[in-house]
Amino acid sequence: MSEIIKIIVFVLIILFFQIGILPHLAVFETYPNIILGSLISLSILKGFKKSIVWAVASGLFLDFYSLNSVVGIFVVCLLLCSYFSSFLGQNIFKKSNFLSVISVFALTVVFYDLLVLALRGVFGLGFQFEILTFLINVAYNTIFAIPVFYLIKKIYAGKPNKI
């Protein structure tokens, strides 16, 4: 029972930070997406199959939270990112070190941003690409995702982890 309470409290904290605090930390009109960071963390630590529910739930949240989104864009993006980060964590960056975790996060954030950009272009929601904003977004999301990763790893301490 205490495990469920930990998860519920963690989700509420993530949502509070995502909606209430992080938009005020915007740099060049971009702010970190710790929902994405927590999904990548779960995908690395628990694998794709165990992170599907979090990907769908957080994707729906991001779809409804975004004012100009087609419902389903973020669900698809987060499911693909979950699979991508799980694949990278299990097959490419097998070593359990800080550099491999950063690499998985950075590559997955790049993948996510490109997916969102492409799907927004396909659905006619705007296709704006600025390299500086893109790079800041990747760096910012990676920096904020690392503490989330170690927090999730601590929550799942004692349970079998991939990293």
ZISULGI-V430296 format. One record per residue. N is the residue number from 1. BURIAL is I if it has 16 or more other C-alpha atoms within 10 Angstrom, else O. Layout:
N&BURIAL ; N&BURIAL
This chain:
1&O ; 2&O ; 3&O ; 4&O ; 5&O ; 6&O ; 7&O ; 8&O ; 9&O ; 10&I ; 11&I ; 12&O ; 13&O ; 14&I ; 15&I ; 16&O ; 17&I ; 18&I ; 19&O ; 20&O ; 21&O ; 22&O ; 23&O ; 24&O ; 25&O ; 26&O ; 27&O ; 28&O ; 29&O ; 30&I ; 31&I ; 32&I ; 33&I ; 34&I ; 35&I ; 36&I ; 37&I ; 38&I ; 39&I ; 40&I ; 41&I ; 42&I ; 43&I ; 44&I ; 45&I ; 46&I ; 47&I ; 48&I ; 49&O ; 50&O ; 51&I ; 52&I ; 53&O ; 54&I ; 55&I ; 56&I ; 57&O ; 58&I ; 59&I ; 60&I ; 61&I ; 62&I ; 63&I ; 64&O ; 65&O ; 66&O ; 67&O ; 68&O ; 69&I ; 70&O ; 71&O ; 72&O ; 73&I ; 74&I ; 75&I ; 76&I ; 77&I ; 78&I ; 79&I ; 80&I ; 81&I ; 82&I ; 83&I ; 84&I ; 85&I ; 86&I ; 87&I ; 88&I ; 89&I ; 90&I ; 91&O ; 92&O ; 93&I ; 94&O ; 95&O ; 96&O ; 97&O ; 98&O ; 99&O ; 100&I ; 101&I ; 102&O ; 103&I ; 104&I ; 105&I ; 106&I ; 107&I ; 108&I ; 109&I ; 110&I ; 111&I ; 112&I ; 113&I ; 114&O ; 115&I ; 116&I ; 117&I ; 118&I ; 119&I ; 120&I ; 121&O ; 122&O ; 123&O ; 124&O ; 125&O ; 126&O ; 127&O ; 128&O ; 129&O ; 130&O ; 131&O ; 132&O ; 133&O ; 134&I ; 135&O ; 136&I ; 137&I ; 138&I ; 139&I ; 140&I ; 141&I ; 142&I ; 143&I ; 144&I ; 145&I ; 146&I ; 147&O ; 148&I ; 149&I ; 150&O ; 151&O ; 152&I ; 153&I ; 154&O ; 155&O ; 156&O ; 157&O ; 158&O ; 159&O ; 160&O ; 161&O ; 162&O ; 163&I
